[in-house]
Amino acid sequence: MMYGEHDLSSLAIFSGSFINYGYWTGAQGDRPITVDERTESQAEMYRQVVSRLEPRLGDRLLELGCGIGVGAAMVAHEFGVMVTGLDRSDEQLERARDVNAEAIAGLPDRLSFEKGSVTDLPVADNAVEGVYAVEMLQHVDDLAQTAREVGRVLRPGGRFATAGFFAPEAGRTPIAELIETVESGIDVIRPVGEFAADLGDAGLEDVRVDSIGEHVWPYFDRWVAQTEYADSWGRNWLRCYENGWIDYYMVTARR
């Protein structure tokens, strides 16, 4: 597992304790991106994902792979919902409870963090109105089982949404030669159509796949170019996107 004893949110390529590549609604190309803009891009990714759930006040949501938990806390606060952040790393859960202690106290019964696997959710059948994940399914070994678990815990009419990177189609590409975390197996790049099919096979309906790469890759590459990782393999994400080997998607479905 990539996370655990290592706090990736402390790296310069991230900010504000978030860990995602960001959804960018605009950053002028003639000046450097600010840390505040970088942080806002990561918060906006959460908003984009959770808004697809069409949550109502008081809805119960489950975040898969919550990490340090600042996204879950923001969602609980901004959307007026109950959020349980799920992670299988004890270290990450400890950080999440520590970093978000004030939010947990200020949102009684609306924000919590629990240990569990996305392939065996510690949640009862038909228990939640929404399940979401932000840039973490690339770490999951069995997406078909994850889809089945999502279908199991969602109430009828409940929704699922995730944002993350996938391959546009099946086929051999040089991604592993260009992206270190793919070569090491930390990130697994699967065809997005396969995951969409997994959701359908799990009984979910209205499965939709939307590319949002134009809001992610060019801006993230600009940000990386401003950090100490400017000459690293991290610059190859944009290259892979421009060659059609990878893209960033919003995938949604309804039970």
Phi and psi in degrees as a GROMACS rama.xvg file:
@    title "Ramachandran Plot"
@    xaxis  label "Phi"
@    yaxis  label "Psi"
@TYPE xy
-66.7726  -37.7994  MET-2
-94.1303  172.982  TYR-3
140.619  -113.184  GLY-4
-71.7923  -17.2371  GLU-5
-95.2022  126.607  HIS-6
-94.0616  91.4739  ASP-7
-65.328  -23.4856  LEU-8
-65.3507  -13.9314  SER-9
-84.2972  -9.22241  SER-10
-73.9387  150.613  LEU-11
-64.9025  -25.248  ALA-12
-71.9687  -15.6482  ILE-13
-110.243  178.177  PHE-14
-166.734  161.738  SER-15
64.6412  19.3876  GLY-16
70.0298  9.65707  SER-17
-85.0184  163.327  PHE-18
-139.569  74.9001  ILE-19
-154.328  167.192  ASN-20
-81.0711  -10.9525  TYR-21
92.8966  144.944  GLY-22
-109.291  115.13  TYR-23
-105.134  125.216  TRP-24
-98.3725  1.02181  THR-25
149.53  133.725  GLY-26
-154.855  115.676  ALA-27
-55.5461  136.485  GLN-28
-80.7467  -4.70191  GLY-29
-98.8965  13.4981  ASP-30
-151.824  161.629  ARG-31
-65.7273  150.289  PRO-32
-78.0345  136.969  ILE-33
-86.4588  161.556  THR-34
-61.8039  -38.6774  VAL-35
-61.9783  -40.0181  ASP-36
-66.8207  -38.9931  GLU-37
-63.069  -45.9252  ARG-38
-62.2503  -43.1624  THR-39
-62.7813  -35.2829  GLU-40
-62.1296  -36.1923  SER-41
-74.0963  -38.9119  GLN-42
-63.8888  -40.1018  ALA-43
-64.4018  -32.1118  GLU-44
-59.8913  -41.8381  MET-45
-62.1344  -44.1191  TYR-46
-61.9242  -41.8144  ARG-47
-61.7899  -42.7228  GLN-48
-67.6667  -52.8434  VAL-49
-67.8835  -31.2551  VAL-50
-62.5697  -27.7969  SER-51
-67.7716  -18.6609  ARG-52
-78.2711  -12.7397  LEU-53
50.2702  53.6448  GLU-54
-71.019  147.17  PRO-55
-108.435  158.341  ARG-56
-54.1412  130.543  LEU-57
87.9969  -5.59307  GLY-58
-60.3114  151.723  ASP-59
-101.119  120.3  ARG-60
-117.964  149.372  LEU-61
-121.292  124.01  LEU-62
-99.175  123.773  GLU-63
-85.0656  126.961  LEU-64
64.7396  61.3376  GLY-65
-73.8704  -17.1803  CYS-66
59.7947  -130.821  GLY-67
-77.558  -8.8709  ILE-68
87.1132  2.28548  GLY-69
-68.3519  -29.7348  VAL-70
-67.0151  -44.0388  GLY-71
-60.7925  -41.358  ALA-72
-64.3681  -42.0375  ALA-73
-62.7872  -42.6127  MET-74
-62.5325  -45.4809  VAL-75
-59.5523  -40.9926  ALA-76
-73.134  -49.411  HIS-77
-77.2386  -32.5878  GLU-78
-99.23  -5.8195  PHE-79
65.7564  36.2137  GLY-80
-117.642  173.251  VAL-81
-99.2465  124.984  MET-82
-123.276  130.807  VAL-83
-111.208  119.646  THR-84
-91.0012  126.064  GLY-85
-110.615  133.216  LEU-86
-150.575  151.686  ASP-87
-97.2711  -1.25535  ARG-88
-96.9272  120.578  SER-89
-61.0471  -38.2977  ASP-90
-64.4236  -43.2396  GLU-91
-65.7637  -40.424  GLN-92
-64.6188  -38.4655  LEU-93
-63.0364  -43.3293  GLU-94
-62.7343  -43.7741  ARG-95
-59.6955  -44.9215  ALA-96
-68.2703  -32.6574  ARG-97
-74.2161  -50.8445  ASP-98
-62.3864  -35.3288  VAL-99
-105.08  22.4195  ASN-100
-57.3108  -42.6345  ALA-101
-65.7432  -40.9104  GLU-102
-66.2723  -40.3376  ALA-103
-61.055  -43.0439  ILE-104
-68.3154  -35.2083  ALA-105
-82.8441  -13.5708  GLY-106
-122.835  65.0625  LEU-107
-57.0409  131.264  PRO-108
65.7084  11.0622  ASP-109
-117.102  -9.80985  ARG-110
-142.942  124.084  LEU-111
-150.282  163.134  SER-112
-131.92  132.169  PHE-113
-134.474  153.535  GLU-114
-87.8609  138.19  LYS-115
174.039  163.551  GLY-116
-99.1909  144.827  SER-117
-71.2603  -15.5385  VAL-118
-94.3445  -0.0657995  THR-119
-153.759  71.435  ASP-120
-65.9318  131.252  LEU-121
-81.4332  54.6728  PRO-122
-136.652  141.73  VAL-123
-70.422  161.778  ALA-124
-59.4597  143.925  ASP-125
54.0566  39.7984  ASN-126
-99.318  -22.0171  ALA-127
-131.047  154.64  VAL-128
-86.3375  -20.2881  GLU-129
-152.694  145.379  GLY-130
-129.562  134.345  VAL-131
-142.719  160.743  TYR-132
-146.929  137.528  ALA-133
-116.959  108.842  VAL-134
48.4938  55.3708  GLU-135
-140.073  -14.5026  MET-136
-67.386  -15.2261  LEU-137
-68.4858  -10.758  GLN-138
-96.443  -3.36621  HIS-139
-91.352  131.752  VAL-140
-74.0931  -35.8056  ASP-141
-127.523  88.7804  ASP-142
-70.9207  -28.9441  LEU-143
-64.4342  -42.6974  ALA-144
-67.7694  -37.5746  GLN-145
-60.4571  -43.2917  THR-146
-61.1741  -41.118  ALA-147
-63.5893  -40.3583  ARG-148
-66.5101  -38.9661  GLU-149
-59.9634  -46.6099  VAL-150
-61.7681  -33.8037  GLY-151
-68.8559  -43.221  ARG-152
-85.5378  -18.5516  VAL-153
-73.3267  141.056  LEU-154
-74.5958  156.352  ARG-155
-54.2666  129.476  PRO-156
89.9564  -9.79266  GLY-157
-68.8307  161.713  GLY-158
-124.921  154.556  ARG-159
-124.362  142.892  PHE-160
-149.874  140.956  ALA-161
-145.189  151.96  THR-162
-124.313  134.835  ALA-163
179.828  176.604  GLY-164
-100.746  136.77  PHE-165
-140.036  169.995  PHE-166
-84.2612  140.797  ALA-167
-61.8338  -32.3278  PRO-168
-154.684  167.332  GLU-169
-72.9491  153.887  ALA-170
141.538  158.986  GLY-171
-77.4264  133.784  ARG-172
-138.825  165.651  THR-173
-89.317  21.606  PRO-174
-55.4991  -44.7362  ILE-175
-61.988  -27.286  ALA-176
-76.9061  -18.3743  GLU-177
-107.517  -25.5315  LEU-178
-116.837  114.658  ILE-179
-60.8981  -39.8576  GLU-180
-72.6052  -22.1189  THR-181
-76.5283  -42.8887  VAL-182
-59.258  -38.8835  GLU-183
-81.3472  -11.1596  SER-184
90.4508  1.38781  GLY-185
-65.7838  -44.6412  ILE-186
-107.657  130.005  ASP-187
-113.303  121.944  VAL-188
-96.8906  110.174  ILE-189
-110.101  155.544  ARG-190
-63.3208  132.993  PRO-191
-63.9177  -29.8769  VAL-192
-64.4119  -31.4868  GLY-193
-65.4802  -42.5039  GLU-194
-68.5641  -38.3504  PHE-195
-59.207  -40.8177  ALA-196
-65.8373  -37.4219  ALA-197
-58.9927  -42.4404  ASP-198
-64.2776  -42.0484  LEU-199
-64.749  -41.6213  GLY-200
-64.73  -25.485  ASP-201
-82.6099  2.32989  ALA-202
94.331  6.02503  GLY-203
-82.7996  151.774  LEU-204
-119.195  172.048  GLU-205
51.1525  40.735  ASP-206
-68.3731  127.376  VAL-207
-132.034  138.599  ARG-208
-122.89  120.165  VAL-209
-126.009  128.135  ASP-210
-74.1823  131.238  SER-211
-124.741  19.717  ILE-212
-56.5628  -33.5663  GLY-213
-64.9072  -21.5041  GLU-214
-92.7336  -0.634617  HIS-215
-120.128  -66.7185  VAL-216
-63.7294  -48.0019  TRP-217
-61.7223  -40.1071  PRO-218
-73.7739  -40.6454  TYR-219
-61.6237  -40.1619  PHE-220
-62.6557  -40.7505  ASP-221
-60.9158  -40.1073  ARG-222
-66.1571  -46.8475  TRP-223
-57.9985  -37.1507  VAL-224
-63.594  -18.324  ALA-225
-91.1718  -8.51497  GLN-226
-102.812  -179.76  THR-227
-69.6013  -5.66815  GLU-228
-95.7517  16.1479  TYR-229
-57.3067  -32.0095  ALA-230
-104.584  22.5461  ASP-231
-100.344  177.013  SER-232
-64.4951  -15.6128  TRP-233
-59.8057  -22.2315  GLY-234
-74.5517  -11.1953  ARG-235
-80.4165  -12.5265  ASN-236
-57.7501  -46.8324  TRP-237
-63.1305  -40.1172  LEU-238
-59.2579  -44.3145  ARG-239
-64.3372  -39.2948  CYS-240
-64.5722  -46.4403  TYR-241
-65.7799  -25.0163  GLU-242
-90.043  -0.167068  ASN-243
78.5373  17.8592  GLY-244
-90.0867  -19.4038  TRP-245
-150.725  155.648  ILE-246
-152.256  170.836  ASP-247
-110.657  131.766  TYR-248
-128.399  152.748  TYR-249
-107.141  121.895  MET-250
-118.317  126.943  VAL-251
-131.596  157.465  THR-252
-161.002  166.794  ALA-253
-135.06  143.34  ARG-254
